[in-house]
Amino acid sequence: MSTALISEKGKNREEIESLEVAEEAREKDWTEPSFVAELFMGRVHTEMVDPYPEQSTEDRAVGDAYLAKLRTFLIEKVDADKIDSTGEMSPEMMQGLIDLGAFGMKIPKEYGGLGLSQTNYGRAMALICSHCASTGGMLSAHQSIGVPQPLYLFGTEEQKKKYLPRLAKGAISAFALTEPDVGSDPARMTTTATPTADGSHYIINGTKLWCTNGAQTPAIMKNGREKKQISAFIVEKTMPGFEVVHRCRFSGLSGIQNALLKFTNVKIPKENLIWGEGRGLRLALITLNAGRLSLPAGAIGGARQCVKYSRDWGNERKQWGAAVGQHEAGARKIASMTAHLFAMESITWLAAAWVDRKSHDIRLEAAMAKLFCSERTHQIIEDTVQLRGGRGYERASSLKARGEKAYPAERMLRDSRINMIVEGTSEILRLFIAREALDRHLAVAGDALNPKLGIGRRLLSVVRAGAFYSWWYPYQFIGQYLNVVSLFAPGHLGYAKRTSHRLAKSIFHLMLLNGPALEKRQLQLGRIVDIATDLFAISATVGRARAKHTLPPDVKNVDAIADLFCREAKARIRANFRALRCNDDRLLRQVSKQVLNGDVRWIERESV
Ligand SMILES: Cc1cc2nc3c(=O)[nH]c(=O)nc-3n(C[C@H](O)[C@H](O)[C@H](O)COP(=O)(O)OP(=O)(O)OC[C@H]3O[C@@H](n4cnc5c(N)ncnc54)[C@H](O)[C@@H]3O)c2cc1C
């Protein structure tokens, strides 16, 4: 670990401990190539996106056959508006999903699942979420982050044989990290798992908010200090002492069964510990790597519906002598949502292909896909609601009762909001990605910035860093202004190459200017991450647009759609670079401090 990033200056013990726990759980090795990790160092490997990886004919056929069955079932048996209003999924619908193998889509066939590839699983999630986000949320929580995934990755053969077939047949599972006082910062977890005297069991005590399966085992001593240990357990609902205290109700996703759970002396056999004591947080983070790709796939489903509704309403609704889609304000929404949907698909299917090929490290790409798709889809739904005018705000059931087309844009807006909070909030994901962006620089120069190290090691690091940056830094300059390779990759891909050099330089400047305090400059780090995310999206979009042979024969106008996305992304990138140099961050820190201190309470009064 490079402790340079964990500066103790100005931090309390709790803060330091949280950062240390997170740092220790981080995956540190990069054994497979990563497009985004390279991008942060000023290298865009166009060969990773062009040619764009194609789904094999056999795998596509498997996906097509499954999607056909799923589509019929969703149309005939899943009433999303009824689920939304009643908050319940009928037993017949649940049985139908079990019969379709929907609870075991990702579980390998040898354990009773369908063994779908990541790509086909993503296609299925997109289809399910285009009909009903609650159903998608339930299935995704169960198998993207719930018990099957960590069990498959880290469980023993006995555990897999015991649980995976049950899970594939509809024994619904969840992933419980969150507690009432512990959300984004799992280091402060308070649920305990104490080994029994004979070592055969653990006794779990605590409360979990919003689901099942994480707990803290006794602390160990490390470097003379107590070190918290987070471990993962399989807890069965039938175990004495387990209690569902309250079913939580949300703004959207009304159909999901989410609860406050209480564990009072729940006795768990030691065989239910997954991957050993103290590895629970790491397990959770690794599970989330590919697990995070489920949410962007679902978001694609929602965005597709929006394009359809907007096309329809944009043509049908006439105001001021023209269809609302023809007024420029409406046209912009329709064009932009289409271009962004294409980009969302491009990055999500690219990352899924890399998972299927086991060819790349996708931890950053999956996090970016989640960040990008959750935020963009919310904007797309927001634009759809706006284009629909008053009808966008009206419930689908009310529209239907009046005899109008029951487009559920209002429900979709409520359902999609959570995507920017679960599986890592947008803020936390930006920090997670930024940490990785700095990783290679810290490997070279981290020791030089670490005041805890002796002068000898720091000097050695300065020399090593000097040797590295003496060629690396000029190379970024040359690359930005005179990238010979980009002459062979003109257009948007060439832009991505040149801009990656500029980005790498900017990261280096930020490190020099801020030193260890950079971790506190979240807005600057966020801009870096947003630039990189747009560059990744541009690269994936161009790669996919070029691979026309991989798209169905009726697909047309791809170039204009991809071009529009790249231009909009470039405008955001330009704005972010500008804000890196010139921003109001200091002033907004000052104002927020005044508000938090209670010095601006006058603004909350009814009148001043
Ligand atoms: C419908 C629903 C389903 C859920 N499903 C699950 C599930 O299946 N399993 C599970 O374990 N949990 C689940 N959760 C919990 C969810 O993952 C958490 O809500 C999420 O991780 C955020 O935690 P929090 O709500 O405690 O927010 P907090 O961590 O308290 O954060 C509050 C705000 O502060 C920001 N913030 C926090 N720390 C920082 C920081 N260091 N820097 C900058 N900003 C920061 C956050 O981004 C957020 O905006 C679910 C929640 C909901 C509502």
The ligand as a Gaussian input file, in Angstrom:
#p B3LYP/6-31G(d) Opt

LIG

0 1
 C      -33.310000       0.925000      -2.349000
 C      -32.009000       0.636000      -1.697000
 C      -31.403000      -0.597000      -1.908000
 C      -30.193000      -0.886000      -1.278000
 N      -29.632000      -2.142000      -1.433000
 C      -28.557000      -2.475000      -0.693000
 C      -28.040000      -3.814000      -0.706000
 O      -28.550000      -4.680000      -1.431000
 N      -26.984000      -4.097000       0.113000
 C      -26.400000      -3.163000       0.913000
 O      -25.466000      -3.498000       1.618000
 N      -26.834000      -1.893000       0.899000
 C      -27.890000      -1.533000       0.136000
 N      -28.354000      -0.248000       0.146000
 C      -27.590000       0.758000       0.839000
 C      -26.808000       1.641000      -0.119000
 O      -25.757000       0.899000      -0.696000
 C      -26.342000       2.853000       0.664000
 O      -27.468000       3.688000       0.802000
 C      -25.195000       3.584000      -0.016000
 O      -24.034000       2.809000       0.032000
 C      -24.918000       4.926000       0.651000
 O      -24.817000       4.792000       2.018000
 P      -25.667000       5.746000       2.970000
 O      -27.053000       5.733000       2.493000
 O      -25.424000       5.349000       4.363000
 O      -25.073000       7.177000       2.678000
 P      -23.791000       7.836000       3.378000
 O      -22.619000       6.933000       3.267000
 O      -24.179000       8.292000       4.716000
 O      -23.561000       9.061000       2.419000
 C      -24.409000      10.214000       2.405000
 C      -23.909000      11.147000       1.319000
 O      -22.558000      11.530000       1.600000
 C      -21.709000      11.183000       0.529000
 N      -20.433000      10.740000       1.050000
 C      -20.195000       9.781000       1.964000
 N      -18.878000       9.655000       2.184000
 C      -18.267000      10.567000       1.404000
 C      -16.915000      10.930000       1.169000
 N      -15.901000      10.324000       1.776000
 N      -16.660000      11.913000       0.293000
 C      -17.657000      12.531000      -0.366000
 N      -18.947000      12.229000      -0.200000
 C      -19.252000      11.264000       0.673000
 C      -22.423000      10.063000      -0.211000
 O      -22.017000      10.002000      -1.561000
 C      -23.868000      10.496000      -0.064000
 O      -24.167000      11.459000      -1.032000
 C      -29.551000       0.075000      -0.473000
 C      -30.161000       1.319000      -0.299000
 C      -31.364000       1.603000      -0.871000
 C      -32.010000       2.941000      -0.613000

